Amino acid sequence: MKIVVYAICKNERPFADRWMASMSEADEVCVLDTGSTDGTPQRLEELGAKVSVQVITPWRFDVARNQSLELVPEDADLCVCTDLDEVFQPGWREKVEAAWAPGVDRLLYRYVWNFLPDGREGMVFWYDKIHRRKGCRWVNPVHEVLQFDGGAPQARYVEGVCLEHHADRSKSRGQYLPLLELAVEEDPNNDRNVHYLGREYFFYRRWEESIAMLKRHLALPTATWADERCASMRLLAKDYFALEMAGEAERWIFRAVGEAPHLREPWLDLADLAYHQKDWHGVLWATGRALAITQRPRTYISEAASWGEHPWDLASLGYFYTGQYEKALEAARKARDLAPDNPRIQKNLQLIEGKLAPA
């Protein structure tokens, strides 16, 4: 089986050695450099990559991805699209080869999008950028995705393959907003891009525009995925809180819970709301519902906080303020175990232990 890694890059010289070492399990590595001035293409070539340089104006990610895909030889069996700030955990090729089979169009594998300050994994979901060579192309100016000929692609999960993203914090994401606006202008009924644009407006604190776009997402007939609908509702609640419209914000939190009760995230938004209202029984009910969900979803909707110390931390407070000190101690210890360097949790734990100490 011939496996080829392909990528786009610009001014990523500091990542070149680490990336090439990680991708070395492939038969070939092809890179489209889009205008580096720091010696990135020269270093990649020294390390064995086949590099082509092309400046793309106006910039859009789908065009760059498709140009880089064109660099992959026609006889490749499998294409692996990564970025230079990403690394596979060793041994990925063997598992990919074992998972690939006739009729499969793409493989899905574990992706660690970021890491917490203490080194723990942050947002984790399953990525899908390992695919067949022919009959597919990248679409969308940003948040680009593969579109396959012949309808929905046949996908298979690959257990044991993990790609880690160690982001270059020096790079701006300022180009994302205009490219998302372009994406929605080009395809106004693409529910995914409309959701992303509403989210981007939220990041920019453009609350009213975010509200309008997120409601537009929810109104689209194709917006049927409950997880993403729930994400729009949760963002709407945050927008309304920012506008000091608490009643409207609460309404959207409850709608989010109803939309996707199988996710921890909306339950924890409800628990946060109850915490701020000092509704301790409400905190316990909402955290109980969240913690009853024990299988972490494989989609990008899953947030690190929901699977870390946060639900246990809130539960410990709920138990404490309802006088259930032994249960508060148990929950606080679980929160401490997940965040051993958090001084506030440590202080809470000491306070609870004091309540249980003999007089």
C-alpha positions as CSV (number, residue, x, y, z in Angstrom):
1,M,0.0,0.0,0.0
2,K,1.3,3.4,-1.0
3,I,0.5,6.1,1.6
4,V,1.3,9.8,0.9
5,V,1.1,12.6,3.4
6,Y,0.3,16.1,2.0
7,A,0.1,19.5,3.6
8,I,0.1,23.3,3.1
9,C,2.4,25.6,5.0
10,K,3.7,29.1,5.3
11,N,6.5,30.2,7.6
12,E,6.5,27.1,9.7
13,R,10.3,26.4,9.9
14,P,10.2,25.7,13.7
15,F,7.8,22.8,13.1
16,A,9.5,21.2,10.1
17,D,11.8,18.7,11.8
18,R,9.2,17.4,14.3
19,W,6.5,17.1,11.6
20,M,8.7,15.3,9.1
21,A,9.8,12.8,11.9
22,S,6.2,12.1,12.7
23,M,5.2,11.7,9.0
24,S,8.2,9.5,8.2
25,E,6.0,6.4,8.3
26,A,4.5,7.4,5.0
27,D,6.0,6.5,1.6
28,E,6.1,10.1,0.4
29,V,5.5,13.6,1.9
30,C,4.2,16.4,-0.5
31,V,4.0,20.0,0.6
32,L,2.6,23.1,-1.0
33,D,4.3,26.1,0.5
34,T,2.2,29.3,0.0
35,G,4.9,31.9,0.3
36,S,7.3,31.3,3.2
37,T,10.1,33.7,3.9
38,D,11.7,31.8,6.8
39,G,13.3,28.9,4.9
40,T,10.5,26.4,5.5
41,P,10.5,24.9,2.0
42,Q,14.3,24.5,1.9
43,R,14.3,22.7,5.3
44,L,11.4,20.4,4.3
45,E,13.3,19.4,1.1
46,E,16.4,18.7,3.1
47,L,14.3,16.4,5.3
48,G,13.0,14.5,2.2
49,A,9.7,16.2,1.4
50,K,8.7,17.1,-2.1
51,V,7.9,20.8,-2.0
52,S,6.1,23.1,-4.5
53,V,5.8,26.8,-3.9
54,Q,2.7,28.7,-5.0
55,V,1.3,32.0,-3.7
56,I,-2.5,31.8,-3.7
57,T,-4.3,35.2,-4.1
58,P,-7.0,35.7,-2.9
59,W,-6.3,33.3,-0.2
60,R,-8.8,30.5,0.6
61,F,-8.1,27.2,2.2
62,D,-10.0,24.9,-0.2
63,V,-7.9,26.1,-3.2
64,A,-4.7,25.6,-1.3
65,R,-5.8,22.1,-0.1
66,N,-6.8,21.1,-3.6
67,Q,-3.5,22.4,-5.1
68,S,-1.6,20.4,-2.4
69,L,-3.7,17.3,-3.2
70,E,-2.6,17.6,-6.8
71,L,0.9,17.0,-5.7
72,V,0.1,13.5,-4.5
73,P,1.0,10.9,-7.1
74,E,-1.9,9.3,-8.9
75,D,-0.9,5.8,-7.9
76,A,-1.2,6.6,-4.1
77,D,-3.6,4.3,-2.4
78,L,-4.2,6.5,0.6
79,C,-3.8,10.3,1.3
80,V,-3.1,11.7,4.7
81,C,-3.7,15.4,5.1
82,T,-2.1,17.1,8.1
83,D,-0.7,20.5,9.1
84,L,2.9,21.2,10.2
85,D,1.8,21.9,13.8
86,E,0.3,18.4,14.1
87,V,2.1,15.1,15.0
88,F,0.9,11.5,14.9
89,Q,1.7,9.3,17.8
90,P,4.2,6.7,16.6
91,G,2.9,3.5,14.9
92,W,0.1,5.1,13.0
93,R,0.8,3.6,9.6
94,E,0.4,0.0,10.7
95,K,-3.0,0.7,12.2
96,V,-4.1,2.7,9.1
97,E,-3.1,-0.1,6.8
98,A,-5.0,-2.6,8.9
99,A,-8.2,-0.5,8.9
100,W,-8.3,0.3,5.2
101,A,-10.4,-2.0,3.0
102,P,-11.9,-1.9,-0.5
103,G,-15.0,0.4,-0.6
104,V,-13.8,2.6,2.3
105,D,-13.4,6.2,1.3
106,R,-12.0,7.8,4.5
107,L,-10.7,6.9,7.9
108,L,-11.6,8.6,11.2
109,Y,-9.0,8.8,14.0
110,R,-8.6,10.5,17.4
111,Y,-7.6,14.1,17.3
112,V,-6.4,16.2,20.2
113,W,-7.1,19.7,19.1
114,N,-5.5,21.4,22.1
115,F,-3.9,20.8,25.5
116,L,-4.7,22.4,28.9
117,P,-2.0,24.5,30.7
118,D,-1.2,21.5,32.9
119,G,-0.6,19.3,29.9
120,R,-3.8,17.3,30.0
121,E,-5.7,16.8,26.8
122,G,-8.2,19.5,26.0
123,M,-10.7,19.3,23.2
124,V,-10.7,15.8,21.7
125,F,-12.7,14.6,18.7
126,W,-12.4,12.3,15.7
127,Y,-10.9,13.6,12.5
128,D,-11.4,12.4,9.0
129,K,-8.5,13.6,6.8
130,I,-7.2,10.2,5.7
131,H,-8.9,9.4,2.4
132,R,-8.8,7.8,-1.0
133,R,-6.7,9.5,-3.7
134,K,-9.4,10.0,-6.4
135,G,-12.9,11.3,-6.6
136,C,-12.8,13.9,-3.9
137,R,-12.0,17.6,-3.5
138,W,-11.9,20.2,-0.8
139,V,-14.7,22.8,-0.6
140,N,-15.3,26.0,1.5
141,P,-13.0,29.0,1.8
142,V,-12.3,28.1,5.5
143,H,-13.2,25.2,7.7
144,E,-12.8,23.3,4.5
145,V,-14.1,19.8,4.1
146,L,-13.7,17.0,1.6
147,Q,-16.5,16.4,-0.8
148,F,-16.7,13.0,-2.4
149,D,-18.1,12.0,-5.8
150,G,-21.0,9.6,-5.6
151,G,-22.7,10.8,-2.4
152,A,-21.9,10.1,1.2
153,P,-18.5,8.5,1.7
154,Q,-18.0,5.2,3.4
155,A,-16.0,5.8,6.6
156,R,-14.3,3.6,9.1
157,Y,-13.0,4.4,12.6
158,V,-9.3,3.6,13.3
159,E,-8.7,2.8,17.0
160,G,-5.2,3.5,18.3
161,V,-4.3,6.3,15.8
162,C,-4.0,9.7,17.4
163,L,-3.0,13.0,15.8
164,E,-2.0,15.9,18.2
165,H,-2.3,19.5,17.4
166,H,0.3,21.8,19.0
167,A,-0.9,25.1,17.7
168,D,1.3,28.0,16.7
169,R,0.1,30.7,19.0
170,S,1.8,33.4,17.1
171,K,-0.4,33.0,14.1
172,S,-3.5,35.1,13.8
173,R,-7.0,33.7,13.0
174,G,-8.1,37.1,11.8
175,Q,-8.6,35.8,8.2
176,Y,-11.3,33.3,9.4
177,L,-14.1,35.9,9.8
178,P,-14.0,37.3,6.3
179,L,-13.5,33.8,4.8
180,L,-16.5,32.6,6.8
181,E,-18.6,35.5,5.6
182,L,-17.5,34.6,2.0
183,A,-18.5,31.0,2.6
184,V,-22.0,31.9,3.7
185,E,-22.3,34.4,0.8
186,E,-21.3,31.6,-1.6
187,D,-23.6,29.0,-0.1
188,P,-26.2,30.7,2.2
189,N,-28.0,27.4,3.0
190,N,-24.9,25.6,4.2
191,D,-26.0,25.1,7.8
192,R,-22.5,24.1,9.0
193,N,-20.9,27.4,7.8
194,V,-23.8,29.5,9.1
195,H,-23.3,28.0,12.5
196,Y,-19.5,28.6,12.3
197,L,-20.1,32.3,11.3
198,G,-22.5,32.8,14.2
199,R,-19.8,31.3,16.5
200,E,-17.1,33.5,15.0
201,Y,-19.3,36.7,15.6
202,F,-19.6,35.5,19.2
203,F,-15.8,35.2,19.4
204,Y,-15.6,38.8,18.2
205,R,-18.2,39.9,20.8
206,R,-20.5,41.0,18.0
207,W,-23.5,39.8,20.0
208,E,-26.4,41.0,17.8
209,E,-24.8,39.6,14.6
210,S,-24.1,36.4,16.4
211,I,-27.7,36.1,17.5
212,A,-29.0,36.7,14.0
213,M,-26.7,34.2,12.4
214,L,-27.3,31.5,15.0
215,K,-31.0,31.8,14.7
216,R,-30.6,31.6,11.0
217,H,-28.7,28.3,11.5
218,L,-31.5,26.9,13.6
219,A,-34.1,27.9,11.0
220,L,-32.4,26.1,8.1
221,P,-34.3,22.9,7.1
222,T,-30.9,21.1,6.8
223,A,-29.9,22.0,10.3
224,T,-30.9,18.7,11.8
225,W,-27.9,17.5,13.8
226,A,-28.9,17.9,17.4
227,D,-25.4,18.4,18.7
228,E,-24.7,21.4,16.5
229,R,-28.2,22.8,17.1
230,C,-27.5,22.6,20.8
231,A,-24.2,24.4,20.3
232,S,-26.0,27.2,18.6
233,M,-28.5,27.4,21.4
234,R,-25.7,27.5,24.0
235,L,-24.0,30.3,22.2
236,L,-27.3,32.2,21.9
237,A,-27.6,32.0,25.7
238,K,-24.0,33.5,26.1
239,D,-24.9,36.2,23.6
240,Y,-28.0,37.2,25.6
241,F,-26.1,37.1,28.9
242,A,-23.6,39.5,27.3
243,L,-26.4,41.8,26.4
244,E,-27.7,41.5,30.0
245,M,-30.9,39.8,28.9
246,A,-30.9,37.0,31.5
247,G,-34.4,35.8,30.9
248,E,-33.8,35.2,27.3
249,A,-30.4,33.6,28.0
250,E,-32.1,31.1,30.5
251,R,-34.7,30.2,27.9
252,W,-31.9,29.2,25.4
253,I,-30.1,27.1,28.1
254,F,-33.3,25.1,28.7
255,R,-33.8,24.7,25.0
256,A,-30.2,23.5,24.6
257,V,-30.8,20.8,27.3
258,G,-33.9,19.7,25.5
259,E,-32.2,19.6,22.1
260,A,-29.3,17.4,23.2
261,P,-29.9,15.8,26.6
262,H,-27.3,13.1,25.6
263,L,-24.5,15.7,25.9
264,R,-22.8,16.9,29.1
265,E,-22.3,20.4,27.9
266,P,-25.9,21.8,28.1
267,W,-26.4,20.2,31.5
268,L,-23.3,21.9,32.8
269,D,-24.5,25.2,31.4
270,L,-27.7,24.6,33.4
271,A,-25.6,23.7,36.5
272,D,-23.6,26.9,36.1
273,L,-26.9,28.9,35.9
274,A,-28.1,27.2,39.1
275,Y,-24.8,27.9,40.8
276,H,-25.1,31.6,40.1
277,Q,-28.6,31.6,41.3
278,K,-27.5,29.7,44.5
279,D,-30.0,27.0,43.6
280,W,-28.0,24.1,45.1
281,H,-30.6,21.4,44.5
282,G,-30.7,22.6,40.9
283,V,-26.9,22.3,40.8
284,L,-27.1,18.7,42.0
285,W,-29.8,17.7,39.6
286,A,-28.0,19.2,36.6
287,T,-24.5,17.8,37.5
288,G,-26.1,14.5,38.2
289,R,-27.6,14.3,34.8
290,A,-24.2,15.4,33.2
291,L,-22.2,12.8,35.2
292,A,-24.6,10.1,34.2
293,I,-23.3,10.5,30.7
294,T,-20.2,8.4,30.8
295,Q,-19.3,7.9,27.1
296,R,-17.5,10.9,25.6
297,P,-18.8,11.8,22.1
298,R,-16.5,11.6,19.2
299,T,-17.5,14.9,17.6
300,Y,-15.9,18.3,17.9
301,I,-18.8,19.5,20.1
302,S,-17.3,17.7,23.1
303,E,-15.6,20.3,25.4
304,A,-12.7,19.5,27.8
305,A,-14.3,21.2,30.8
306,S,-17.3,18.8,30.7
307,W,-15.0,15.8,31.0
308,G,-12.6,17.3,33.6
309,E,-13.0,18.5,37.1
310,H,-15.8,21.0,36.5
311,P,-18.9,18.8,37.0
312,W,-17.4,17.3,40.2
313,D,-16.4,20.7,41.5
314,L,-19.9,22.0,41.0
315,A,-21.4,18.9,42.6
316,S,-19.2,19.2,45.6
317,L,-20.6,22.7,46.1
318,G,-24.1,21.5,45.7
319,Y,-23.6,18.8,48.3
320,F,-21.8,21.2,50.7
321,Y,-24.5,23.8,50.7
322,T,-27.2,21.2,51.2
323,G,-25.4,19.8,54.2
324,Q,-24.4,16.6,52.5
325,Y,-20.8,16.8,53.6
326,E,-19.7,13.2,53.0
327,K,-20.9,13.3,49.4
328,A,-19.3,16.8,49.1
329,L,-16.0,15.3,50.2
330,E,-16.2,12.5,47.7
331,A,-17.0,14.9,44.8
332,A,-14.3,17.3,45.9
333,R,-11.7,14.5,45.9
334,K,-12.7,13.5,42.4
335,A,-12.4,17.1,41.3
336,R,-9.0,17.3,43.0
337,D,-7.8,14.1,41.3
338,L,-8.6,15.6,37.9
339,A,-7.0,19.0,38.7
340,P,-4.4,18.4,41.4
341,D,-2.9,21.9,41.0
342,N,-6.1,23.9,41.4
343,P,-5.7,25.8,44.7
344,R,-9.3,26.7,45.0
345,I,-10.4,23.0,44.8
346,Q,-7.7,22.1,47.4
347,K,-9.0,24.9,49.7
348,N,-12.6,23.6,49.3
349,L,-11.5,20.1,50.1
350,Q,-9.9,21.3,53.3
351,L,-13.0,23.2,54.2
352,I,-15.2,20.1,53.7
353,E,-12.8,17.9,55.7
354,G,-13.0,20.5,58.5
355,K,-16.8,20.1,58.6
356,L,-16.4,16.3,59.0
357,A,-13.7,16.5,61.6
358,P,-14.6,15.4,65.1
359,A,-15.6,18.4,67.3
